[in-house]
Amino acid sequence: MLKEKERVVYNFLAIMDAIIAWLSLDIAFYLYFGQFTFLSNKDSIILHLVVIGLWLLLSKAFRTNEIYRSRPYSILLFNVIGMTIVGVGALALAVFLFNLHYIGITPLIYFGAVSATVLFLIKLSFFSYLKGARRRGFNYRNILIIGDESAITFIKQVLKYKEWGYRIVGVVGNEQLSNKVGDLVTVLPEDADVDKLIEEKTIDEVIYCQQKAKMEDIMALLTSCNELGVVFRMSSPFFNMLSNKTHLHYFDTTPVLTISNTPIDYLLLTAKGVFDFLVSFVTITIFSPLFIGIAIGIKMTSKGPIFFKQKRVGMRGRKFWVYKFRTMVTNAEDLKASLMDHNEMDGPVFKIEKDPRITGIGHFLRKTSLDELPQFFNVLLGDMSIVGPRPPVPAEVREYERWQLRRLSMKPGITCIWQISPSRNDVSFEEWMNMDLEYIDNWSLRLDFVIILKTIRTMLRADGR
């Protein structure tokens, strides 16, 4: 029943995409030509019909109407922008090939801007409404979880995010799991009859979430779920490695599953490099007056150089100089030893909330992350990327545990998952390292886009230190 309703909603949204594209084309032509051009000639009618068909196909290809319960709105924005770029590009190519020069490229750019804006706002409103309905207890799904201690984080996420619309009917787990979450959900013993539970209770999904997966248990659950038409999901740390770095390699005619612990897609990594260069160049150009203003402010409020230069460790251990606006007194490194007893971070990282070495303007620059702006020059030089694990100082790297060295397997960046974490000022060193490895394991251009958007939001909140 739920699947049927989702299919109806999906088709409705696809039709809405086509209608919005049609209207957006008319609006764009009106803004450019000063009049509505539909039905004015045969080419205009054909163009409108092509737009309808193209947007129906693209909305399906980019999955802009998939009803995801737990994905952020930034993913929706990314999909809408991607669909619009491809669609407008295809239309521009058609204008060029069929010599429709009187239409021109500029109206199509207007069309893309109007279409993307309206589509995103309407979808944002619709999905916000769905999330609100789920918070109020509508459109929910009953789930049964089979797990161990590794399922604790997932269980708490489901309970925290009511807008996902999941109700935990029960958790089949051991005594340790019961002690941790028994006051939050109903925990059933490990020997509970799962087949009977699925058959007798109203279960929409079964989620298997155990650190050490047992193939015989998984196969039995799959069979039971298939027989009753219940969705089966599985969570495993192993999936982090399989997400985007798995391929078949052939030794002669023998296929071998190969898993790389770093991103290996040459084209996507090249696209990331091109994007880094272009965005850094544009950022430095546009914000050059801000650079000058900050430089004057630093010079007027404290003695010393405008920029702070420090040796950092980059990809595969390569060392380079990183540049930031100076936020501390000039002898900050000399004073560090006397402040070590006040260090609030565990591990090799040094950080205290009320650091006496920070200058007056330095507090503002750190809170807004504006002190990081000169690192766009590091990106232009190729030492850094916009998104990536933060580059550590050599002294920190010497104290890394072996598993933590893998964070150096990707080019360091200005921002990453740690910087956008709501509790970034209180994250432990080990959590920080795990966040960087999570980024490496799940890297994609889409993830970079999401992190950049959330970084801008974090800067506007000005809660750094």
N, C-alpha and C positions, 0 to 999 in steps of 0.2 A: 504493500500500500504506500509506504514511504517513497519507494523508488518511483512509483507511478506519479505521485504528486511532484517529485523533483523533476521528472521528465516534462510534465506539463509546464512547470515554472521555467525550466530551461528553454523550451520552445517559445514560450511567451517572451522571455528576455531576448532571444535571438531575433524575433520579429520586431521587437522594440529597437534593437540595434539597427535594423534595416530602415525603419521609419525615421529614426533620429538621423541616420546618414543622409537620407533623402532630404529632410528638412534642413540639415546643416549645409548641404550643397546649395539649396535655394538661398539660405541666409548669406552664405559666402559670396554668391554671385550678386546678391543685392548690395552687399557692402562694397563690392569692387566695381560693379557695372552701374549701380544705382537703380536697378530694376530686377524683378523676378524674370528669369529666362526660361523656366519650364514651359513646355508646349510652344515656345517661340519658334523652334525649328526642329527638324528631325534629329540632328546631332545631339541636341539638348535632351531630348526624350531618351535616346539610346544611352547617353551618359548617365542619366538618372537610373535607368534599369540596370546598367553595369554596376553602378555603385551599390544598389540593393543586393544583387547577387554576390558581389565581391565581399561586402561586409558580412553577409550571412556565412560565407566560407571562412573568412578571417576570424570571426567571433568564435567559431568552432575550433579553428587551428590554434588560436591563442588562449582558448579556454576562459574567455572573459565572463562566461555565464555559468561556470561550474560553481555549485553551491558548497564552497569550502566552509567548514565550521570553525576551523582553528587557524586560518591564515590571516596575516595582517593586511590592512588596506594598501600598504605600499606594493604588495605583490599585484593587486588589482590595478593600481596605477601603472606599474611596469608593463603589464599585459596590454592595457588600453593604449599606451604610448607606442608599444611595439606594433600592435595591430594597425594603428594609424599611420606610422611611418611606412610600413610595408604597403598599405593600401594606397596612400598618396603617391608613393614611388611607382606603383603599378599604373596608376592613372596618368602620371607624368610621362611614363614610357609610352603609353598608348597615344597620348597627345603628340608626342614626337614622331612616332612611327606612322601615324595616320595624318600627319600634317594639319592638325587642328590648332594652328597657331593663334587663331583668333580667340580661343579659350584661354591659352596662356598658362604659365606655371604658377603665377602669383595667386590667382583665385583658388587654385588647388591647395596652396599653403594656408589660405584663409579657411578653406573647408576643413583641412586637417586640424587646425587649432580649435575651430568651433566644435567639430565632431568629437574630438578627444575630451574637451572640457565638459560638454553636455553629457556625453556617455559616462564619464567618470563620476560626475556629480549625481546623476540618476542612479547609477549602480551603487554608489556610496550610500545614498539615502535608502535604497532597497535593502542592502545587506545590513545596514544599521538597524532597520526595522526588524529584520529577521533575528538579529542578535538580541534586540530588546524583547522580542516575543519569547525567545528561549530563556532569557533571564526570568521571565514571568512564569515559566513552566510549560510553555507550548512548544510543539515541534521538537520534542526530545526523543532520545534513543536510549533504550535500556541496554546496559553493557554488563557482561560478566568478565572479570579479570582473573586469569590464572597467573600468579606471580610469586616472586620471592622478594628479598630486601631491595633488589634493583628496581622494583616497581613502585617504591615509595614516592619518588619524585613525580612519576606519572599520575599516581592516584591523587596527590595533592594538587597537581595542575588541573585535573578534571574537576575537583571540588572547588578550586579557586575561580576558574573561568566558567561561570554559569552560562555565558553566552555561547559556549560550544554546544550546549544542549544535550549533554550526556548525563544519565543517571546510573550510578553504580548499584546494580541489584545485589551484587555480592562479590567477594574476593576469595578465591581459593588459594590458600597459602599456608606457610609453616607458622610455628609458634612465634618466631622472631618477628615476622611480619605482623602478626596479630598484636604483639606488644607495642609495635610502632604506630599502627593505624587502626587498631581495634575500637578506639573511641570515636573514630570518624566514619567508618563504614562497617558493614557486616562481613566479618571474616569467617569463612568456612574452613574446616579441616582439610588437609592435603588429600585425604582419602575419600573426599566427598564424591558422590556419583555425578560427574559433570554431564554425562549424557542425559540423565534424568532431569537435571536442572534446566538444561537447554530445552528439553521437551515439555516440561510442566510449567515453567515460568515464561513470562513474556520477555524473551531475550532477542534483541535486534543484532547485537554484535558480541563476539567473543574475542578478547584481546589476550594474547599469550605474551607475557613479559617476564622472562626469566633470564638470569645471567648465563646459566649453562643450559642451553636448549637440549631437550631429549627428543630425538627424532621419532621414537615410537609413540610418545605422547602427542607430538605435533600431528603425526599422521592420523592418529585416532580422533583428535579434535577436528581435523580437516574433514574426515569422513562423516562425522556426526553433523558438522555445520552444513556440509553439502546436502546431506539427506533432508535437512529441515529448512534449507534456504536461508541460513543465518550467515551473516558476514563474518569472516575470520580475519583477524589482524595479528601481526606478530611484531614485537619490538626486540631488537638485539643490538648490542654494541658492534657486532660484526658488520651491520648495515652501513656504519659510517665509512668503512673501507670500501664497500661496494658501490657507494652512491654515485661517484662519477670518475673513478679511477680504475675500472675493471675492463679488461679486454682479453680477447683470445690471441695468444701468440702461437705460431706454428713452428715446431721443430721437424723439418721436412713435412710429413703429412700428419704429425701427431699434434692435436690441439692441446694447449696448456693454458689454464686460467691464470692470468697475470694480474696482480694487484699492486699498484704503485701507491706509496704513502704521500705523494704530492700530486698536484694537478699536472696532467700531461698533454692536454689538448693544445697543440701548438697554435692553431688559429685563434682560439679564444684567449690564450695568453698574449698573443700579438695584439689582438683587439684591446685587451686590457692596457698594454703598453701605449698604444696609440691614444686611447682615451685619457690615460694619465697625462701624457704630454700636452694634448690639446686643452684639457681642463686646467692644467697648471698654468699654461701660457695665458689663457683667457683670464684666470683668476688674478694672476700677477698684474696683467694689463688693467683690468677693471678696478682692482683695489689698490692701485699704485698711490692714489691720494691718501688712502688709509695707512699704507706703509709709511708714507712721509709724516703723517700726523702722529703715529705711534713713535716714530724715531725722534721727532721733536719733543714729545712728552717724556721719553726716557732721558734725553739729554738735559731737559730742564729740571728734572726731579732728582737725578742722582748722577754721581761722577762715574765715568767709565765708558766703555764702548756701547754701541747700540745693540750689537748682536752678540749672542753667546754662542761660542763654538766649542763642541765637545766631540771626542772620538767615540764612535759607536760601532757596534758589530752588525753587519748586514748579512745578506744571503750567503749561506755556506761558510760563515766565519769571516767574510771579507770586511775589512775595517774602512771606515770613511768618516769624514767630518760632518756632523749634523748642525744645522743653523736654526737658532730660535731668537726671538727678541729677548734681550736680557731682562729678567724679572728679579734678580738678586743683586746683592752688593758684589763688588768685584772680587773680594777675597772669600767668596762663599765656600769654595772647595777647601780652603784652609780651616774654616770654622766647622766643617762637617764632622771632624773627629770629636770635637767637644760636645756635639749634639747627638751622638750615636745612642746614648742611653735613653733618649726621648723618641727613638724610632717607633712608629706605629704600624709598620709593615713587618710581616714575618718573611723568612727567606732572605735573599741577598739584596732586596730592594730597600732603599732608604726613603722614608716619607713621613713628615709630621704635619699636622693640620695648621698649627700656628707657628710656622717657621720664621724665626726672627731675622733670617737673612733676606727675606722677600721685601722688596721696595714697595712704596705706596702704590705706584702705578702697576707694579708687578702683580699685586693682588687682583686688580681688575683684569689684567691680561690673562691671568691663569683661570679666573672664574669663567671668562668668556671664551677661553682657549685661543685667543687672538695671538698669544705668544708663539703659536705653532705655525703661523702664516709663512715665515721664511722657509719652512721645509718644502714649500712648493718649488723652491730653487733646487732642493735635493732631488725632487721628482724629475725636474727638467734634466738634471745631470745624470739621471738613470740609477742613482743609488737607492732611491726609495720609490714606493708606489703610493697612491692616494689611500688605498685600503690595504691593510696588511698588519701583521704583528708589530708592535712597537719595537724599535731597535734598542737593544740593551747596551749598557756600557761594558767594556771588557771585564771589569772586576766582577760584575754579576754573572757573566757567562762562566767564569772560572769556578763558580760555586754551584752551577747547574747540576742537577742529577741527569743521568744519561738520557732518560725519556724526555726531559725538557729541552734537550738540544735540537729536537725535531722542529721546534718553532723557528729555527734558523734556516729551514729548508725552503722558505718562500721569501720573496723580497719584502723587507719591512715597509710599514706604511705609516701615514699620518694618523689614521684612525682605524679602529677595529671593533670587535664585539665588546671588549672590556670598556672602551670609551663611551659606548652607548648604554651600558648597563645602568639601571636606575640606582643601584647600590655600589657604583664603581669606586666611590671613596672608601668603602669598607670591605672590598673584596680581598680575600686572602691571596697570598702569592700563588699557592697551588691552584686555586680557582682561576686565577688570571691565566696561568699557563694552560689549563684545560680549555679555557675559552679560545685561546690562540690556536690550539690544536683542533678544536671544533671548527674554527674558520677554515683551516687548511684542509680538513677532511671533507668539508661540505662546500668548498669554494665554487662559485659561479659568478658570471657577470650580474645576474639578478641579485645575488646576495650582496655584491659590492654596491649596487644601486640602492638597496634597502638600507645598508649601513650608512651610506652618504646622506640619505634623507634623515635618518635618525640622528646622525651627528649634527646636522643643522638644527634639529629640534633641541638637542642637548646644549648647543651653544646658546640658543635663545633663552634656555632656562637658566644659564649662568650659575650652575651649581658645582663647578669644578673647584679644585684647590691645589 
